[in-house]
Amino acid sequence: KAGVTQTPRYLIKTRGQQVTLSCSPISGHRSVSWYQQTPGQGLQFLFEYFSETQRNKGNFPGRFSGRQFSNSRSEMNVSTLELGDSALYLCASSLDQGMNTEAFFGQGTRLTVV
Amino acid sequence: ILNVEQSPQSLHVQEGDSTNFTCSFPSSNFYALHWYRWETAKSPEALFVMTLNGDEKKKGRISATLNTKEGYSYLYIKGSQPEDSATYLCASLGHAGRFGAGTRLTVKP
């Protein structure tokens, strides 16, 4: 069974640009969550999608957005990039929306904003 | 407690030592507590999902306990091995997936 796939693995962007990251969950998983990790910080929750609907959202500005497609694949978009957006972005998929279901993480996309 | 907090921040032990660390979380509106192990250059890997007060879970030399009334969970590693070196994260997934900053464990041979 293929794991969670995130693309691209590495990305360098310039301030002011926008970026789209992709996450393909494990086959059959319907919930996808996105997290940001910056140096010295724990994982910060961005948002969760389930059945193409955003179910929860973390405390991030509106420049951060996401969506989920009918095949459960998810994308997150960051517009007007700032230097502080440089981080590792992880997505996690789980079978269902329930809080007691195990989440499986992808290897992340390392975004560098210059 | 408003956030998920983990202690200690880092830990260095000798091979064979047993160790434990703590995760504190808001006890109100609790749904589930997750423990993850995150090795460098790899993805976080789920260890335990715990939901009931008094829950105890075990996987090999690693075990965890949960106290939802007082809002804490302990992770124990018996007879630490160098391959146990990793960052151990806990998360309270009641609302908006709150993760702790992790405990960085280094096991010296």
Boltz contact constraints between the chains, C-beta under 6 A:
constraints:
  - contact:
      token1: [A, 33]
      token2: [B, 97]
      max_distance: 6.0
  - contact:
      token1: [A, 42]
      token2: [B, 99]
      max_distance: 6.0
  - contact:
      token1: [A, 42]
      token2: [B, 100]
      max_distance: 6.0
  - contact:
      token1: [A, 42]
      token2: [B, 101]
      max_distance: 6.0
  - contact:
      token1: [A, 43]
      token2: [B, 99]
      max_distance: 6.0
  - contact:
      token1: [A, 45]
      token2: [B, 96]
      max_distance: 6.0
  - contact:
      token1: [A, 45]
      token2: [B, 97]
      max_distance: 6.0
  - contact:
      token1: [A, 56]
      token2: [B, 96]
      max_distance: 6.0
  - contact:
      token1: [A, 58]
      token2: [B, 96]
      max_distance: 6.0
  - contact:
      token1: [A, 99]
      token2: [B, 31]
      max_distance: 6.0
  - contact:
      token1: [A, 99]
      token2: [B, 32]
      max_distance: 6.0
  - contact:
      token1: [A, 99]
      token2: [B, 93]
      max_distance: 6.0
  - contact:
      token1: [A, 100]
      token2: [B, 32]
      max_distance: 6.0
  - contact:
      token1: [A, 100]
      token2: [B, 49]
      max_distance: 6.0
  - contact:
      token1: [A, 100]
      token2: [B, 51]
      max_distance: 6.0
  - contact:
      token1: [A, 102]
      token2: [B, 46]
      max_distance: 6.0
  - contact:
      token1: [A, 102]
      token2: [B, 49]
      max_distance: 6.0
  - contact:
      token1: [A, 105]
      token2: [B, 43]
      max_distance: 6.0
  - contact:
      token1: [A, 105]
      token2: [B, 44]
      max_distance: 6.0
  - contact:
      token1: [A, 107]
      token2: [B, 43]
      max_distance: 6.0
